[in-house]
Amino acid sequence: MRPLQIEIRLNHLRENYQTLKQIHGGKLLAVVKADAYGHGAVRCAQALAGMADGFAVACLEEAVQLRENGIDAPIVLLEGVFDAAEYAEVDRLRLWPVVGCQWQLEALLNHDWQQSVYVWLKMDSGMHRAGFFPHHYAAAYTALSQSRHVAGIVKMTHFAAADDEERGMTEMQMEAFDLAVADLPAGETSLCNSAALLAYPQARRDWGRAGLALYGADPFLENDPRIRPVMRMVSRVFCDRVLQPHEPVGYGATFYTKRSTRVGVVACGYADGYPRCAPSGTPVAVDGEKSRIIGRVSMDMLTVELNGSHGHVGSEVELWGDAVSVNEVAAAAGTVAYELLCHAKRGRFVYSE
Ligand SMILES: *Cc1c(COP(=O)(O)O)cnc(C)c1O
C-alpha cells in the first residue's frame, strides 16, 4: 500500500478548542469550512460535538453535510446564502446565516419563515470584501430587528490583517465597528478570527471564530506552544541511491549535487497537495531529523537528501506536522498554511482520538 498518510489527531483538536475558548472567553465557533481546512469536517465536528458552542461553514452544502451526520449545534453560514431559495433550507435546518449585502437582507426579510432565525449581520469595517458599510449598518440592523421572524442579531465584522500586528489596521477596524454600533441596542458581537483572538484582547467579544489556530497552526508563524498541530502528513522513503557530485535530480534538472549525496525517493507529490513550487531546501523530517527536499516535486513523488547513516528505505518522512511545521513549508513555497492544509488529499486519512 502506498505509505502516504494524513494523520489527524482529534485529541489535539479538542485541546486546541478548549485552549482557544479559554483565551477568548465567551463562546467560540469552531470554523470547519472547506472540509475543516482539509482535516475532514464531519470527523472534526463530531470530535467537538458537545464541546463546541457552534460551528461555522462557508455554504449551505457544508452545513447540510454536518446536519446529516448528527451535528445539531448552531451552524453559522459565514457567507450567508447564494440565492434567496436557500433560506428555505436555512429555516428547516435552523442555520444562522450571515447577512453581508443588501440582496441577502431583502431576501431574508421576504422569506416566509417557519421558525425564527438568528442572523449574523456583517459590517465592512475596512476589509472591503463583504458586509455593510458602517454608515449603512444601522439601517440594516433596524430592518432586521423589526422583522418578527428574527429572534436575535449578532453584530459581526472580519479583520483584514489581524496576523500583522505592526500595521494598526485591526485597531482601525475595531474603532470603526465600535463607533457604528454605539447607538444600536446592546447584543452579542463577534470580531475575532484566530489571529485576533490570540493577539488582540480588546477584540475578544461574545463569539470568537477560530479556524487556523484550532488546527494548531500559529497565525504568527511562531509555533505558539499553547496550540498543537492536528494534521501530520507522513510518508516513507521507498527507494534510495547515491549520486556523484555534479549530478542533477528530478524534472527540469533544477538541482545539482555538490558532493556525493544519498537521495531518498518519498511517496508524496503535488497530486497529494504537497506544493509543487516548494523549492530545494524546503524542510522535511526523516525519522524525526530535519532534512530537506532536493529537486522538483513531481506528481506522486519527491526527493530528499539522506546523509551520513541517516535515512534509508522504509524511513518515515514527515512532510509537515510536529518536527516540521506546516508554516515552514508554506513559507518556503510562498504560500500560507491555510492553503497547504486545505489541499492535503489522496493519502490515507488516519484519525486518532
Ligand atoms: C474563515 C473565517 C474565519 C476563521 O479564520 P482563521 O484565520 O482561520 O481563524 C473567521 N471568520 C470568518 C468570517 C471566516 O471566513
The ligand as an SDF file (V2000), in Angstrom:
LIG
                    3D

 15 15  0  0  0  0  0  0  0  0999 V2000
  -12.5560   31.5530    7.7260 C   0  0  0  0  0  0  0  0  0  0  0  0
  -13.1060   32.5820    8.6450 C   0  0  0  0  0  0  0  0  0  0  0  0
  -12.6900   32.6490    9.9820 C   0  0  0  0  0  0  0  0  0  0  0  0
  -11.5810   31.7900   10.5430 C   0  0  0  0  0  0  0  0  0  0  0  0
  -10.3510   32.4030   10.2570 O   0  0  0  0  0  0  0  0  0  0  0  0
   -8.9650   31.8050   10.8160 P   0  0  0  0  0  0  0  0  0  0  0  0
   -7.9670   32.8170   10.4190 O   0  0  0  0  0  0  0  0  0  0  0  0
   -8.7700   30.5140   10.1200 O   0  0  0  0  0  0  0  0  0  0  0  0
   -9.1360   31.6420   12.2740 O   0  0  0  0  0  0  0  0  0  0  0  0
  -13.2990   33.5700   10.8040 C   0  0  0  0  0  0  0  0  0  0  0  0
  -14.2630   34.4000   10.3330 N   0  0  0  0  0  0  0  0  0  0  0  0
  -14.6710   34.3770    9.0580 C   0  0  0  0  0  0  0  0  0  0  0  0
  -15.7130   35.3270    8.6120 C   0  0  0  0  0  0  0  0  0  0  0  0
  -14.1000   33.4870    8.1720 C   0  0  0  0  0  0  0  0  0  0  0  0
  -14.4980   33.4700    6.8960 O   0  0  0  0  0  0  0  0  0  0  0  0
  1  2  1  0
  2  3  1  0
  2 14  2  0
  3  4  1  0
  3 10  2  0
  4  5  1  0
  5  6  1  0
  6  7  2  0
  6  8  1  0
  6  9  1  0
 10 11  1  0
 11 12  2  0
 12 13  1  0
 12 14  1  0
 14 15  1  0
M  END
$$$$
